[in-house]
Structures are given as structure tokens and as C-alpha cells.
Amino acid sequence: MKHYDYYYFDFDGTLVDTWKSLIRPFQVAYGHFGYQLTPSDVLHFTHMAMVQSCLEVGITKEEDMLTLYQILSEEMKNEEDLKKIEVFPEVSEVLATLKKNDKKIAVVSGNSVTHIGRVLKIIGLDQYFDFYVGGDSTKNPKPFADPLLKAMELSGNPLKEACLYIGDSLQDPECAKNAGIDGFLLDRKNEYAKEKWPIIHNLKELLND
């Protein structure tokens, strides 16, 4: 496998399994507007930007989206929910190896920068990352190129061929394509066999020669 100098990772579903920790906060936030979400609904929404999930349920006013975001952000601070977050088994080894090899590592996610930093500090992975780009870092979310372009800007504008983005939802490789860099779709459960995107099934594949 080709090796890169800059590795940009999605957060939820790629580095950490946050689904169980998000069920209650999502249900509270969307419930404020009368929408009753099932755990499956929450899992579905974690694979898209918040503005997309709002539009899907019919929340279209900007002030309502802002209110929902504020409620969600506050609810996600709950310590009991944060305890439900699990790190995928191979993540620590992969990050440590990349760091040892002097690679630059960052998170590019639809989640907020504050929440990303809080979670990574709690689980002891924050030392591996140079910076975070969140849904609150750019005007346009994934799959627009903006989040990865922001990441490259923070990286000192490296050559695009030196950069790789890895994420577990279809919008992630699309975002990479729109930014003009390579992207891998992480498919741990073999759900995307028919998709056109380059696929890996485990982050350890990034270390293969």
C-alpha cells in the first residue's frame, strides 16, 4: 500500500465507536422539535452532517438548526454517555506506528472540535493528533471539500498526493475526491462491497508495505 505523509481520519465509526453514547443526546435534541428517534435513526444520522439530518426530518430554519446543535452539544457532555464510547481494537497501534514514523495525523469530522478533543483526551489518544477539524470549522460540511481543504491549510498546504483521508461513511471518500486527495472507505462489516470507492476493512491495512 502507498504510504502518505499526512493521514486525516474521520472520528465517529472510524477511530471510536460512539453510537451508544449518542443515542440519548440525539433523542433529547431532536425530541425538542417533536421527532422521536430510534437507536437505528441515530446510527443513520451519525453518518451525515447535522444539516443533512435536520433536512431529512424537516428542520429547515437556520435558527432551529442552531438550537438543535446547542442542545446536542450540551447533552453530549454527559459523563455517563461518554463512558459508553469504545476505541476500535487496532486504533492505538496504528496511530502509535504512524506517529513513530513521523507522519502527521489529524481528525476531520462532522463532530465539534470541542467534543473531539474531549473524547480523545478521555480515552488517552489525544497525544497522537496535530489538530482537529470539526463540523464547526468550515461553512460547508462533508462531502464538500471544505473540511479537508481546511485540514491541508492547517498542515501547511502539502502536496495533495501526500495526503490520505479515511472514513467509514460514503461521504468520506467523496469528500476526499472533491478535495483532490486519496480516500479510503473503511468497511469493517463488509457493507459496501458494491461501492466504487477504494475500501479497507481494518486500519492496520494502512501500515502494509
VEXVEXVEX-790797 format. One record per residue (C-alpha): x, y, z; residue number from 1; chain. Coordinates in Angstrom, 3 decimals. Layout:
<nodes>
node east->X | north->Y | up->Z | num->NUM | cadena->A $
...
</nodes>
This chain:
<nodes>
node east->0.000 | north->0.000 | up->0.000 | num->1 | cadena->A $
node east->1.154 | north->3.514 | up->-0.743 | num->2 | cadena->A $
node east->2.387 | north->5.412 | up->2.292 | num->3 | cadena->A $
node east->1.499 | north->9.052 | up->2.872 | num->4 | cadena->A $
node east->2.878 | north->11.932 | up->4.917 | num->5 | cadena->A $
node east->-0.493 | north->13.227 | up->6.136 | num->6 | cadena->A $
node east->-3.233 | north->10.979 | up->7.487 | num->7 | cadena->A $
node east->-6.624 | north->12.545 | up->8.091 | num->8 | cadena->A $
node east->-9.135 | north->10.384 | up->9.965 | num->9 | cadena->A $
node east->-12.870 | north->10.611 | up->10.373 | num->10 | cadena->A $
node east->-13.897 | north->10.292 | up->14.030 | num->11 | cadena->A $
node east->-17.192 | north->8.516 | up->14.783 | num->12 | cadena->A $
node east->-17.159 | north->4.963 | up->13.444 | num->13 | cadena->A $
node east->-13.554 | north->5.214 | up->12.276 | num->14 | cadena->A $
node east->-11.442 | north->5.803 | up->15.379 | num->15 | cadena->A $
node east->-14.083 | north->5.308 | up->18.046 | num->16 | cadena->A $
node east->-17.449 | north->3.622 | up->18.334 | num->17 | cadena->A $
node east->-19.592 | north->6.457 | up->19.686 | num->18 | cadena->A $
node east->-23.037 | north->5.249 | up->18.632 | num->19 | cadena->A $
node east->-24.251 | north->4.132 | up->22.073 | num->20 | cadena->A $
node east->-23.033 | north->7.380 | up->23.603 | num->21 | cadena->A $
node east->-25.032 | north->9.432 | up->21.092 | num->22 | cadena->A $
node east->-28.430 | north->7.723 | up->21.349 | num->23 | cadena->A $
node east->-29.728 | north->9.677 | up->24.332 | num->24 | cadena->A $
node east->-28.304 | north->13.089 | up->23.278 | num->25 | cadena->A $
node east->-29.758 | north->12.762 | up->19.774 | num->26 | cadena->A $
node east->-33.113 | north->11.662 | up->21.152 | num->27 | cadena->A $
node east->-33.197 | north->14.658 | up->23.504 | num->28 | cadena->A $
node east->-32.145 | north->17.184 | up->20.848 | num->29 | cadena->A $
node east->-34.487 | north->16.001 | up->18.121 | num->30 | cadena->A $
node east->-37.209 | north->15.326 | up->20.670 | num->31 | cadena->A $
node east->-37.175 | north->19.050 | up->21.456 | num->32 | cadena->A $
node east->-38.661 | north->19.522 | up->17.986 | num->33 | cadena->A $
node east->-41.087 | north->16.642 | up->18.267 | num->34 | cadena->A $
node east->-39.085 | north->13.989 | up->16.424 | num->35 | cadena->A $
node east->-38.799 | north->10.623 | up->18.153 | num->36 | cadena->A $
node east->-35.591 | north->8.893 | up->17.043 | num->37 | cadena->A $
node east->-34.915 | north->5.184 | up->17.376 | num->38 | cadena->A $
node east->-31.363 | north->3.929 | up->18.015 | num->39 | cadena->A $
node east->-31.248 | north->2.961 | up->14.318 | num->40 | cadena->A $
node east->-32.173 | north->6.519 | up->13.363 | num->41 | cadena->A $
node east->-29.302 | north->7.818 | up->15.465 | num->42 | cadena->A $
node east->-26.872 | north->5.412 | up->13.803 | num->43 | cadena->A $
node east->-28.096 | north->6.631 | up->10.411 | num->44 | cadena->A $
node east->-27.618 | north->10.281 | up->11.396 | num->45 | cadena->A $
node east->-24.074 | north->9.727 | up->12.654 | num->46 | cadena->A $
node east->-23.076 | north->9.060 | up->9.041 | num->47 | cadena->A $
node east->-24.082 | north->12.514 | up->7.827 | num->48 | cadena->A $
node east->-23.623 | north->16.177 | up->8.646 | num->49 | cadena->A $
node east->-26.104 | north->17.638 | up->11.112 | num->50 | cadena->A $
node east->-27.587 | north->19.957 | up->8.496 | num->51 | cadena->A $
node east->-28.337 | north->16.908 | up->6.349 | num->52 | cadena->A $
node east->-30.070 | north->15.071 | up->9.194 | num->53 | cadena->A $
node east->-32.079 | north->18.204 | up->10.003 | num->54 | cadena->A $
node east->-33.292 | north->18.484 | up->6.435 | num->55 | cadena->A $
node east->-34.142 | north->14.793 | up->6.381 | num->56 | cadena->A $
node east->-36.584 | north->15.156 | up->9.277 | num->57 | cadena->A $
node east->-37.877 | north->18.527 | up->8.123 | num->58 | cadena->A $
node east->-35.983 | north->21.019 | up->10.279 | num->59 | cadena->A $
node east->-35.213 | north->23.753 | up->7.757 | num->60 | cadena->A $
node east->-34.939 | north->27.045 | up->9.682 | num->61 | cadena->A $
node east->-31.378 | north->28.111 | up->10.458 | num->62 | cadena->A $
node east->-32.316 | north->29.226 | up->13.983 | num->63 | cadena->A $
node east->-33.863 | north->25.808 | up->14.684 | num->64 | cadena->A $
node east->-30.736 | north->24.058 | up->13.442 | num->65 | cadena->A $
node east->-28.644 | north->26.255 | up->15.724 | num->66 | cadena->A $
node east->-30.885 | north->25.454 | up->18.693 | num->67 | cadena->A $
node east->-30.671 | north->21.726 | up->17.950 | num->68 | cadena->A $
node east->-26.877 | north->21.957 | up->17.682 | num->69 | cadena->A $
node east->-26.678 | north->23.757 | up->21.031 | num->70 | cadena->A $
node east->-28.885 | north->21.184 | up->22.760 | num->71 | cadena->A $
node east->-26.951 | north->18.307 | up->21.240 | num->72 | cadena->A $
node east->-23.596 | north->19.810 | up->22.177 | num->73 | cadena->A $
node east->-24.681 | north->20.269 | up->25.787 | num->74 | cadena->A $
node east->-26.174 | north->16.775 | up->26.078 | num->75 | cadena->A $
node east->-23.033 | north->15.180 | up->24.640 | num->76 | cadena->A $
node east->-21.079 | north->16.396 | up->27.676 | num->77 | cadena->A $
node east->-22.898 | north->13.889 | up->29.891 | num->78 | cadena->A $
node east->-20.273 | north->11.750 | up->31.634 | num->79 | cadena->A $
node east->-22.415 | north->8.618 | up->31.691 | num->80 | cadena->A $
node east->-22.795 | north->8.779 | up->27.915 | num->81 | cadena->A $
node east->-19.094 | north->9.470 | up->27.397 | num->82 | cadena->A $
node east->-18.292 | north->6.262 | up->29.300 | num->83 | cadena->A $
node east->-20.068 | north->4.298 | up->26.564 | num->84 | cadena->A $
node east->-17.510 | north->5.285 | up->23.910 | num->85 | cadena->A $
node east->-15.209 | north->2.458 | up->22.815 | num->86 | cadena->A $
node east->-11.967 | north->2.627 | up->20.846 | num->87 | cadena->A $
node east->-11.749 | north->0.206 | up->17.946 | num->88 | cadena->A $
node east->-9.146 | north->-2.501 | up->18.742 | num->89 | cadena->A $
node east->-6.475 | north->-1.595 | up->16.193 | num->90 | cadena->A $
node east->-6.585 | north->2.185 | up->16.562 | num->91 | cadena->A $
node east->-3.942 | north->2.706 | up->19.242 | num->92 | cadena->A $
node east->-1.386 | north->0.539 | up->17.443 | num->93 | cadena->A $
node east->-1.986 | north->2.219 | up->14.091 | num->94 | cadena->A $
node east->-1.756 | north->5.756 | up->15.492 | num->95 | cadena->A $
node east->1.365 | north->4.932 | up->17.505 | num->96 | cadena->A $
node east->3.063 | north->3.429 | up->14.446 | num->97 | cadena->A $
node east->2.208 | north->6.384 | up->12.223 | num->98 | cadena->A $
node east->3.467 | north->8.803 | up->14.860 | num->99 | cadena->A $
node east->6.671 | north->6.796 | up->15.294 | num->100 | cadena->A $
node east->7.217 | north->7.096 | up->11.543 | num->101 | cadena->A $
node east->6.867 | north->10.887 | up->11.763 | num->102 | cadena->A $
node east->3.547 | north->11.050 | up->9.971 | num->103 | cadena->A $
node east->1.219 | north->13.987 | up->10.541 | num->104 | cadena->A $
node east->-2.165 | north->12.885 | up->11.898 | num->105 | cadena->A $
node east->-5.396 | north->14.843 | up->12.250 | num->106 | cadena->A $
node east->-9.112 | north->14.292 | up->12.744 | num->107 | cadena->A $
node east->-11.525 | north->15.638 | up->10.128 | num->108 | cadena->A $
node east->-15.064 | north->15.077 | up->11.327 | num->109 | cadena->A $
node east->-18.578 | north->16.447 | up->11.300 | num->110 | cadena->A $
node east->-18.463 | north->16.469 | up->15.094 | num->111 | cadena->A $
node east->-17.472 | north->19.595 | up->17.010 | num->112 | cadena->A $
node east->-13.802 | north->20.314 | up->17.704 | num->113 | cadena->A $
node east->-14.569 | north->20.608 | up->21.421 | num->114 | cadena->A $
node east->-16.237 | north->17.204 | up->21.598 | num->115 | cadena->A $
node east->-13.496 | north->15.518 | up->19.558 | num->116 | cadena->A $
node east->-10.831 | north->16.923 | up->21.867 | num->117 | cadena->A $
node east->-12.768 | north->15.972 | up->24.993 | num->118 | cadena->A $
node east->-13.284 | north->12.375 | up->23.895 | num->119 | cadena->A $
node east->-9.727 | north->11.831 | up->22.683 | num->120 | cadena->A $
node east->-8.350 | north->13.166 | up->25.958 | num->121 | cadena->A $
node east->-10.641 | north->10.896 | up->27.994 | num->122 | cadena->A $
node east->-9.605 | north->7.785 | up->26.057 | num->123 | cadena->A $
node east->-5.923 | north->8.753 | up->26.004 | num->124 | cadena->A $
node east->-5.402 | north->9.206 | up->22.271 | num->125 | cadena->A $
node east->-5.074 | north->12.992 | up->22.079 | num->126 | cadena->A $
node east->-1.256 | north->12.876 | up->22.018 | num->127 | cadena->A $
node east->-1.248 | north->11.402 | up->18.515 | num->128 | cadena->A $
node east->-3.025 | north->14.262 | up->16.746 | num->129 | cadena->A $
node east->-1.705 | north->17.537 | up->15.401 | num->130 | cadena->A $
node east->-5.119 | north->19.202 | up->15.185 | num->131 | cadena->A $
node east->-8.846 | north->18.625 | up->14.677 | num->132 | cadena->A $
node east->-11.196 | north->19.923 | up->12.004 | num->133 | cadena->A $
node east->-14.833 | north->19.695 | up->13.039 | num->134 | cadena->A $
node east->-18.252 | north->20.489 | up->11.703 | num->135 | cadena->A $
node east->-17.880 | north->23.903 | up->13.306 | num->136 | cadena->A $
node east->-14.615 | north->24.623 | up->11.460 | num->137 | cadena->A $
node east->-15.978 | north->25.250 | up->7.957 | num->138 | cadena->A $
node east->-19.125 | north->26.618 | up->6.387 | num->139 | cadena->A $
node east->-19.771 | north->23.594 | up->4.188 | num->140 | cadena->A $
node east->-19.661 | north->20.061 | up->5.682 | num->141 | cadena->A $
node east->-18.635 | north->16.770 | up->4.127 | num->142 | cadena->A $
node east->-18.963 | north->15.697 | up->1.344 | num->143 | cadena->A $
node east->-17.938 | north->19.217 | up->0.286 | num->144 | cadena->A $
node east->-14.178 | north->19.601 | up->0.030 | num->145 | cadena->A $
node east->-14.035 | north->22.361 | up->2.660 | num->146 | cadena->A $
node east->-13.153 | north->20.229 | up->5.743 | num->147 | cadena->A $
node east->-10.200 | north->18.562 | up->4.024 | num->148 | cadena->A $
node east->-9.064 | north->21.798 | up->2.402 | num->149 | cadena->A $
node east->-9.054 | north->23.316 | up->5.897 | num->150 | cadena->A $
node east->-7.024 | north->20.365 | up->7.155 | num->151 | cadena->A $
node east->-4.491 | north->20.806 | up->4.372 | num->152 | cadena->A $
node east->-4.288 | north->24.512 | up->5.143 | num->153 | cadena->A $
node east->-3.540 | north->23.710 | up->8.794 | num->154 | cadena->A $
node east->-0.930 | north->21.206 | up->7.570 | num->155 | cadena->A $
node east->0.915 | north->23.925 | up->5.668 | num->156 | cadena->A $
node east->-0.660 | north->23.152 | up->2.278 | num->157 | cadena->A $
node east->1.256 | north->19.948 | up->1.433 | num->158 | cadena->A $
node east->1.114 | north->18.286 | up->-1.952 | num->159 | cadena->A $
node east->-2.249 | north->16.610 | up->-2.405 | num->160 | cadena->A $
node east->-0.626 | north->13.299 | up->-3.322 | num->161 | cadena->A $
node east->0.955 | north->13.262 | up->0.156 | num->162 | cadena->A $
node east->-2.465 | north->13.270 | up->1.863 | num->163 | cadena->A $
node east->-4.947 | north->10.491 | up->2.651 | num->164 | cadena->A $
node east->-8.406 | north->10.585 | up->4.219 | num->165 | cadena->A $
node east->-10.033 | north->7.568 | up->5.868 | num->166 | cadena->A $
node east->-13.665 | north->7.340 | up->6.954 | num->167 | cadena->A $
node east->-16.454 | north->4.843 | up->7.443 | num->168 | cadena->A $
node east->-19.308 | north->6.518 | up->5.545 | num->169 | cadena->A $
node east->-19.849 | north->7.130 | up->1.838 | num->170 | cadena->A $
node east->-19.477 | north->10.885 | up->2.233 | num->171 | cadena->A $
node east->-15.860 | north->10.420 | up->3.380 | num->172 | cadena->A $
node east->-14.244 | north->9.163 | up->0.145 | num->173 | cadena->A $
node east->-16.481 | north->11.584 | up->-1.755 | num->174 | cadena->A $
node east->-15.103 | north->14.413 | up->0.358 | num->175 | cadena->A $
node east->-11.568 | north->13.210 | up->-0.415 | num->176 | cadena->A $
node east->-12.326 | north->13.131 | up->-4.128 | num->177 | cadena->A $
node east->-13.762 | north->16.635 | up->-4.019 | num->178 | cadena->A $
node east->-10.609 | north->17.833 | up->-2.255 | num->179 | cadena->A $
node east->-8.389 | north->16.118 | up->-4.825 | num->180 | cadena->A $
node east->-6.712 | north->13.680 | up->-2.442 | num->181 | cadena->A $
node east->-6.809 | north->9.910 | up->-1.985 | num->182 | cadena->A $
node east->-9.501 | north->8.447 | up->0.227 | num->183 | cadena->A $
node east->-10.344 | north->5.048 | up->1.694 | num->184 | cadena->A $
node east->-13.762 | north->3.848 | up->2.754 | num->185 | cadena->A $
node east->-13.382 | north->1.889 | up->5.993 | num->186 | cadena->A $
node east->-15.780 | north->-1.063 | up->5.773 | num->187 | cadena->A $
node east->-15.388 | north->-3.127 | up->8.937 | num->188 | cadena->A $
node east->-18.651 | north->-5.035 | up->8.410 | num->189 | cadena->A $
node east->-18.353 | north->-5.606 | up->4.651 | num->190 | cadena->A $
node east->-21.384 | north->-3.437 | up->3.945 | num->191 | cadena->A $
node east->-20.020 | north->-1.612 | up->0.918 | num->192 | cadena->A $
node east->-18.741 | north->-4.412 | up->-1.314 | num->193 | cadena->A $
node east->-20.544 | north->-2.984 | up->-4.342 | num->194 | cadena->A $
node east->-19.299 | north->0.576 | up->-3.907 | num->195 | cadena->A $
node east->-16.849 | north->2.166 | up->-6.323 | num->196 | cadena->A $
node east->-14.570 | north->3.623 | up->-3.675 | num->197 | cadena->A $
node east->-11.231 | north->2.109 | up->-2.571 | num->198 | cadena->A $
node east->-12.018 | north->0.037 | up->0.516 | num->199 | cadena->A $
node east->-10.108 | north->-1.195 | up->3.549 | num->200 | cadena->A $
node east->-11.589 | north->-3.398 | up->6.255 | num->201 | cadena->A $
node east->-9.199 | north->-2.605 | up->9.096 | num->202 | cadena->A $
node east->-6.995 | north->0.410 | up->9.807 | num->203 | cadena->A $
node east->-3.988 | north->-1.908 | up->10.104 | num->204 | cadena->A $
node east->-4.041 | north->-2.129 | up->6.315 | num->205 | cadena->A $
node east->-2.646 | north->1.414 | up->6.277 | num->206 | cadena->A $
node east->0.604 | north->0.002 | up->7.650 | num->207 | cadena->A $
node east->1.038 | north->-2.666 | up->4.967 | num->208 | cadena->A $
node east->4.040 | north->-2.382 | up->2.656 | num->209 | cadena->A $
</nodes>
